[in-house]
Amino acid sequence: MAGGNPVLRASLAVVRALETEREALSHFALCWGAPLTLTMMPDYPDAYWSFTP
């Protein structure tokens, strides 16, 4: 990818949930051809997230 890896900025709860879903993260990397960078945003509400491809 020209702009770097895709980035998911998310609340603590979302990041922790995704960290336990290794299969989902692996599938994402396979489909996008790049790993997903998870960035924890402590000020985000519990279920909030934003994605930058």
N, C-alpha and C positions, 0 to 999 in steps of 0.2 A: 504494500500500500504506500502510496506516495507521501501521505501525510503522517505516517507512523501508525502505531497500533490503535484500534478502536478503544475508546475510553468510556467506562460507565462510572459516573459519579453518583453515589447513593448514600442513603442513611446508614447508620451503623447496623440496624436490623437487616436491611437488604443485603449489605455486603457480607454479613455473617451467614445469612441463609445461602447465598451463592457460594461462599467458600466451602460449604459442606456438599455442594452439588458438583463434584469434580467431573462427572460424566457430562453434565450440561455445559460446563466450561470447555471441556475437550471438544464437544460437538460444535460449539461456537467457533473455536479456533479452526476446526476442519472446514467448516462452511465458509468462513471469512478469509481463510488463508493467513490469519494472524491471531495471536493470543489477545484476549480481552484484558485490558488493564483496569483493575478495580481501584477506585479512589474513594475512600471513606470521607464523607462530609458530615462531621459531627453536628452541625447546625441544621441539617435537613430534618424535616418531620419523619416519623417512623417508616412510612411506605413510599417516600419520595425518591425519585431517581431521575437522571438525565443521561442521554447517550450521545456520544460524538463519534461518528464513523471514521 
